[in-house]
Amino acid sequence: MVTGHSVTALTTWAEEYDSGFAALRDEIAILDGYYIPTHYPNGIPDSIPAKVYTGKPAQEAVALARKAIEFIRQRLGLQATTP
């Protein structure tokens, strides 16, 4: 079941089952800001995503996504992945 794409909403929902998701939410909430603007060429006023979301923000977003994945894997009792 898909409940949405917002990591903030998903971690809030998950917090009902595991309070550890509150801290994760605070760290990864910025990822919500990448969802719509990066998918649509007109999602950023007076610019395009390729000019705004350059290498450094992309690397930071990937690092946060990896952190979230590892957090969830740990909660599920799965082995850590390698980068």
Contacts in CASP RR format, 6 or more apart in sequence:
PFRMAT RR
TARGET T0000
AUTHOR 0000-0000-0000
METHOD contacts of the structure
MODEL  1
MVTGHSVTALTTWAEEYDSGFAALRDEIAILDGYYIPTHYPNGIPDSIPA
KVYTGKPAQEAVALARKAIEFIRQRLGLQATTP
3 9 0 8 1.000
3 10 0 8 1.000
3 13 0 8 1.000
4 10 0 8 1.000
5 35 0 8 1.000
6 32 0 8 1.000
6 35 0 8 1.000
7 25 0 8 1.000
7 28 0 8 1.000
7 29 0 8 1.000
7 31 0 8 1.000
7 32 0 8 1.000
7 68 0 8 1.000
8 25 0 8 1.000
8 29 0 8 1.000
8 32 0 8 1.000
11 21 0 8 1.000
11 22 0 8 1.000
11 24 0 8 1.000
11 25 0 8 1.000
11 28 0 8 1.000
12 21 0 8 1.000
12 25 0 8 1.000
14 21 0 8 1.000
15 21 0 8 1.000
15 22 0 8 1.000
15 25 0 8 1.000
18 75 0 8 1.000
24 67 0 8 1.000
24 68 0 8 1.000
24 71 0 8 1.000
27 64 0 8 1.000
27 67 0 8 1.000
28 64 0 8 1.000
28 65 0 8 1.000
28 67 0 8 1.000
28 68 0 8 1.000
30 61 0 8 1.000
30 64 0 8 1.000
31 61 0 8 1.000
31 64 0 8 1.000
31 65 0 8 1.000
31 68 0 8 1.000
34 53 0 8 1.000
34 57 0 8 1.000
34 61 0 8 1.000
36 43 0 8 1.000
37 43 0 8 1.000
37 44 0 8 1.000
37 49 0 8 1.000
37 52 0 8 1.000
37 53 0 8 1.000
38 49 0 8 1.000
38 53 0 8 1.000
39 49 0 8 1.000
40 49 0 8 1.000
41 48 0 8 1.000
41 49 0 8 1.000
43 49 0 8 1.000
44 52 0 8 1.000
66 83 0 8 1.000
69 81 0 8 1.000
70 80 0 8 1.000
70 81 0 8 1.000
73 79 0 8 1.000
73 80 0 8 1.000
73 81 0 8 1.000
74 80 0 8 1.000
END
